[in-house]
Amino acid sequence: MNHTNMNTASAIDDYITTVGQRARAASRIVGRAETQAKDAALLAIAAALEAAEEQLLMENRQDMDAGRASGLEPALLDRLEITSKGVKAMAQGLREVAAQFDPVGEITDLKYRPSGIQVGKMRVPLGVIGIIYESRPNVTADAAALCLKAGNAAILRGGSEALHSNRAIAACIQQGLATARLPADAVQVIDTTDRAAVGALVRMSAYVDVIIPRGGKGLIERVSQEARVPVIKHLDGVCHVYIDDRADLDKAVTVAYNAKTQRYGTCNTMETLLVAEGVAAQVLPKLGKMYQDAGVELRGCPRTCALLPGIQTATEEDWYTEYLAPILAIRVVKDLDEAMVHIATYGSAHTDTIVTEDYRRARRFLREVDSSSVMVNASTRFADGGEYGLGAEIGISTDKLHARGPVGVEGLTTLKFVVLGDGHIRQ
């Protein structure tokens, strides 16, 4: 049934409640499903996506044309587009998740207590996960894969700009679930563009266990404010690379260039480059030319502007900004301590890198920078579920509870205590 044109709040509430009830019922079945059945569904979805490539690209073109006509920003258009390569990547992501270890039911830390009982922890599904996202229709496939593998039911609410693409992907998911004889309600894609559906979903604590928003700051702030359900989120990806005065400068140039230019519209792209004053005069002119040749607009502190004449002076706001565009803020700092103070003040606890050959400084940076991913001599662009060996990811959490960093299959489970006895009673 097409619910796109709902026009009353009560109709939206009734629809979302029904979706929630069905998801709760499906979660009990998926939660006890054998690994073999879950993997069969994932492999069948992957095959269905590849078989439907022509249809997926056609539906995506409708969304892209509508997005351009409505003035969608280039960064969002980039995220919205599905290419032939993108279809293959979605299918590969599903196969990678199917190949992963199934954490559900795993018992760890089993220890005997003085009383004779054994106490351990078992990994179990979260239950029903609501995922709210913008653009990126590939999230529909990724989220379905991860939630299924972790034994959860998923309610997916994509952005209106990706409606046709999401419907086409959802059809492939339903095909895969049917092949594996898992309930169709294990993955439901909300079929309305009404914004009231988001409000109804995040308040539905009776049927939804966790909400994961993926999108712009406005969406995530709204979800965080309105939700009555726990939220796993990140607000910004203000990522830093710090070039230490004990860095290998060739490495530094390579890492800093890649961290910004490999892709602009992602949350793990570097937005601020910090350079130790001892090497600024050596490294910035070379990097500055490379960035400018790539079309990156540079905004710098006074010392940066002196080394790179003609660039724009950075404002206080620039240090806080996630550009998601070919714009980079650059600041010359005194040393490692000043770099870490800058990151603590302006960063978003997403991903930060130090380039240095000094082991002690590298260790200090790893220990003292309080971000979900902290790196040494590597591009921030590696902060990604696939690169971390998680397969697809549901998002990158900058929260400290319940999961932190790229959230894969294990991040979509929780733990319960299990106790093994043999007629033991407490004295």
N, C-alpha and C positions, 0 to 999 in steps of 0.2 A: 504493500500500500504506500502511495506517495503522500508524505505528510508535509511537503515543502510549503504549502500555502495555508497552513494553520493560522487562524486569526484571533483566537481567544486564549487568554491565560489559562483558563480551566482546561481547554483542549490540550494545550502543551503539557500541563501538569499531569493529566490523565495518561497521555501518551508516554511521558518519561517514567511515570510510575509503573506502567505496564512493562516497559523495557526493563526497568529495575527488577521487577518481580520475576520476569523470565530469566534474567541474568543470574539472579540468586539461585533459582532452581537449577540452571545449567551449571553453575559453579560447583554444586555438590557432585555432579556427574563427572565433570572435568577434573575436579580435585582428586577423585579416586581412580581416574583413568590410568591404564598401564602406559608406560613409556612408549611401547610399540604403537599404540593407537594414536598418541599425540604426535609421534614422529611421522606416522603414515599420513596424518592430516597435513602436516607441514610440507611434506614432499608432494602431496597431491595439490596443495595450493600453489607451490612453486611451478609445477607442470601446467596448471591452469593459467597462471600469469603468462608464461611463455607462449602457450597456445593462443591466448587472447591479445597478443602484443598489438596487432593491427587495430583492434577495437579500443585498447587502452590509449594508444597514441591519438586516435581520432577523438575520443572523449576529452583527452587532455588539451587537444588543439582548441576545442570549444571553450575550455576554461582559460587558456592563454589569450585567445582573441577577446574574450569578455574582460579579462584582467587588463589588457592593454587599453581597451576602450574606456575602462573606468579609471585609468591613470594609476594603476598599481605600481608601486615603486620597483625599480630594477632589482633590488635585493630580493623582494618577494616574488617577482616574476622568475628569477633564477631558481628559487626554491620550489616554485609551482611546476616548472617544466618537467615532463617525463620524456626521456629519449629512449631509443632502442637499447642503448647501453644501460639506462636506468632500469628498464624492465628486467634485463639480465641481472643487474645488481640486486634488485628486490628478490628475484628467484634464488640467487646465490645466498643472500642473507638468510632466507628461510631454510635452505639446505644446511647452512652452517649451524643454525640454531638446532636443527634436528640432530646434527652430529654431536652436539654438546652433551656433557654429562647431565642427567636429570637429577636435580638436587632434592626433589620432593620425596620425603620419607627417609632421607639419610639421617642416621643417628650418630652423633659425635659426642665426645667428652664423657663417655660412659665410665663412671667411677663407682667403686664400692664405698659405702659410708660405714662408719663404725657399727651402725645398727644392722648391717647385713644387706640392706637394700642397695640397688644400683640406681644412680641418678645420671641422666644424660639429657641431651637436647635433640629434638627431631625438627627437621626443616619441613615446613608446611606452606601451602599457598596462602596468599593474602585474602583471596575470596573473589570479590568483584572489584575490578579496577576501571575507573572512568578516566578516559584520556581525551583532553581537549587541546586541539592544535590548529595552527594556521598554515596556509599554503601546503608545502611538502606532502603531497599525497602518498609518497613512499612510507610515511609514518603509519599509514593504515595497515600496510603489510608487515612492517617491522613490529608494530605494537601487537598485532594479532599473533605473530609468531612467538614473541617473548611471553605474552600472557598465557598462551596455550601451553608452552613448554613448562612454565612454572605452575600449571594446574589451575589457572585463574580464568574466570569469565571476563570479557572485556566489553565495555560500552565506549564506542569511539565517536567523537564529535569533531569532525573536520571543519575547516572554514568554508564559508559560502563560495569563496573564489575557486575551490577545488571540488565542488559538488559532483560534477560529471565524472571526474577522475576517480573520486572516492567510491562512487556507486559501482563503477566498473571493477575496481579492485575488490570491493565487497562481494560482488557476484562470484569472483574467483575463490574468495575465502569460503563462501557458502558451499561451493562445489567441492572443495577440499574436505570440509567438515563432513559432508554427506558421504564422500568416498570412505572416510575412516569411521563412519557411523557414530560420530560425536554430535551432540545437539547443535542445531543451527543457532540457538540463542547463546552459544558460548562466545560468539563474536557478533555484536550488533552495531551497525553503523547508524547513527541518528540521522534520519532522513528528513530533516527540516533545517532551513537556514535561519529560523527565528532565534534571535539572541536570548529570548526567554528560556530556551531549552538549556542553555548553559547554567542559568540561575537555578532551574529546577533540578538539574543533575547534581550540582555541587551541594545542594541542601538535602539530598536524599540519603540521609544517614541510615535509614532502615535497610537499604538494599545495596549501598555502595560502601566499600571499605577504605578505598584510597582514591584520591584524584591526582592525576599528573597533567599539569598544563604545559604545553610546548608552544611557544610563540613570542610575540612582542611583549614589552614591559607592561603595556596597558592591559592585555589579556591576563597576564600572570598576577598583576596587582588586583584586578577585579576578582579573579578566582580566590585569591588568598583572603580578601576581605569578606566575600560572601559565603565561603565554604563552611559547612558544618561537618565536613568529612576531612580527615587528615590529608594534607597536600604535600607531595614531593615536588620540589620546584627549583628553578634558578631564575633570578630576575635579569641579570646582565652577564655578558661575557666580556668584561673589561680585562683583557689578558695582557701580560707584560713579558718582554724579554729584557733582561739586564745583562749588558756586556761589561764584564769585570775588567779591571786593569791588568789582570793576570790571565786574560783570555788568549787563546789562539785566534788571531784576528781573521784568518781565512775561515775558520769554523764560525766565528761570530757573524761574519758577513753572510755566509751561506744560511745559517739558522735564522737570522733576523729577516733576511729577504724572503725566505720561504714562509715564515710565520705570518707575514703580511700578505704576500701576493699569491700564494698557492690557491686560495679562494677567499673572496672578500666577505661573502654574506653568511659566514658561519660563526657560531658562538665561541669557537676556539681559535679564531683569528686574532693575532696580536693587534691591539689598538694603541698601546703606548710602548715606545722604545726608550729604555733608560741606559745611559752610557756613562761609565766612570770617566771623570775629567782627565785622568792620566792617559787615556787612549782616544778621547773624543776627536782630537785633531787628526789622528791617523785613520780612524774608521769612518767618521761621519761623511767626509767629502765623497768617498767611494760609494758608501751606501746611499747617500742622498741622490747621487747621479743615477744609480740603479733604480731607485724608487721613482724618480721623476721620469726616467725613460719608460717605466711601466705605467705611467699615468697616475701615480699616487700623489695626492696633494699632501704636502708636509706642513705641519704646524709645530713650531718649536719655542722653547724657552729662550731668553735673551742670549745665552751662550751658544745655543744651537743656531740661532739666527745669525750670529757673528761668523759661524763656520759655514753656514749655508745661506749666503746672501740671496735675498729675493723671496724667501719663504714667508709664510704668514706667521705672526706671533700667536702662540697658544694662549688661550684664556683659561681661567680657573675651571670653567665648565668642560673644556677639552679633556682634562685629566680624568673626568668622571664618565666620559662619553663612549658608548659602544656604537661605533660608526656603522658597522656592517657595510662598508663602502671603501673605495680606494682613498682613504684619508688616514693619516697617521700622525699622532702626537709624539714629539721627541723631547726628552729632557736630559740634560747633562747633570749628573749627581756627583757628589764628592767621593763616595765609596759605597761599599756593600751596605753599611748601616743606613745610609741615607736612602738607598734604593729600597730597602725593606720597609722603611718608614713610609715612603711614597706608596708602595704597594698596599700596606696596611690602611693608609688613609683613603686612597682613591680606588683600590681594586674591588672586585666583586666576588672574591674567593672562588674563582673558576679555575684558571690555569696560569701559572707563572713559571718562567724559565730563567736560569742563570747560565751564562756562557763563561766558563773559567777553567783553568788548568790547576787551580789551587784546591786540593782535596778538602782542607779544613773549611774553606769558604763554601764549597759546594755542600758539605755536611751541614753547616750553619743554615744555609738557605733552605735546604730540605726540611730541617727541624723547625725553623722559626717562621717561615712563610705559611700562613694559615689558609691554604686554598685546597680545593678538592683534588687538584692535580698539581704537583710541584716537580719540576724537571731540571736536569743538568745536561747542558750541551745537546739539546734536542728542541725541535720546533714545537710550538704550542699546538700545531695542527694534529699532533699525535693524540691529543686528548679526545678519544673517540672509542666507542665500544668495540668496533671492528678491530682497530689497531691494538686494543688492549686484550684481544682474544676473547671478547664477550659475545662475538657474533654481532647481530644487530643490537642497537641500544634503544631504550625507551626515552632517553633524555640524559642530561648531565645535571645531577643534583648538587647545588651549592649549600644545601641544608646540612646540618650535622646529624639529624635524625630523619628518617629511618635509614636511608641509604645516602652515600656521598660519592660524587664523581659519576662517571658513566654508569647507568643503571641497566644491568643485563638481567639474565634469568634469575640468578641468585638474589639480586636486589628486589625481585618481585615475590620473594618468599619471606617468611618470618620463622621464628623458632618457638617451640613449646617444650616445656620440661616433660620428660618421660621417666617413670619410676618402675623398676622391675623388682618384684619381690617373690617370695615363695611361702605365702602365709604369714609374712612378717606383720607384727603389730607393734605399736609404739608403747614403750614401757613408761 
